[in-house]
Amino acid sequence: MLSIGCVASEPSEAVEIYRYVDSKGRVHLTDRPPHNGYRLMQNVGKKLRMPRINFRDKDANRKRFAGKIAEVARQYRVPEELIHAVITVESAYDPNAVSRAGAVGLMQLMPATAKRYGVANRRDPSANLTGGIRYLKDLLLRFDSNLELALAGYNAGENAVEKFGNRVPPFAETQSYVRKVLELYSQQFAEPSDREQADT
């Protein structure tokens, strides 16, 4: 059984088709996925877009966006260090990063998440940061400041976390994601000598 939506995507992007298989084995197709369980299937009229991240400009972009990150972190009371950890894993500070699933920008927003937080252009760094940080804040509130669950929700969707009894879903990608972000987050509080040891 196929469920196909026909809502136009962002003008600057090719039409994207996302696929989701539910618990009963039914396949759903749409161009505007309602949750993060959907995966990019194809671009109509174009080859499948491969994930793209520019690691070369990571340090320069971190400095470039540090002021905006600090500003939005203060506004929504989310630890600045946590946001830096998330962005490092999500996009390596590349505002034009694109994932296999079709997530875009610094905070790797999916179309449904962007729409939910009023982000009209996911490639706009300021709007992308604001939308992503607001989503992260809502997840922290939803899961009582449990970092593991909030991060799992950011990666796999809050419904997936709740489906598995408010635990990190048993997805290798999500478990790896949570571990990487928490490691980066904790490293930012390490003493300089400890940080140097961890890097060697």
BELLIN-V936926 format. One record per helix or strand. SS is the DSSP state (a for helix, b for strand). FROM is the first residue (numbers start at 1). TO is the last residue. If there is no record, write none. Layout:
# BELLIN-V936926
ss=SS from=FROM to=TO
ss=SS from=FROM to=TO
This chain:
# BELLIN-V936926
ss=b from=4 to=4
ss=b from=16 to=21
ss=b from=27 to=30
ss=b from=39 to=43
ss=b from=46 to=46
ss=b from=52 to=52
ss=a from=58 to=76
ss=a from=80 to=90
ss=b from=98 to=98
ss=b from=104 to=104
ss=b from=109 to=109
ss=a from=111 to=116
ss=a from=125 to=142
ss=a from=147 to=156
ss=a from=158 to=163
ss=a from=172 to=187
ss=a from=192 to=199
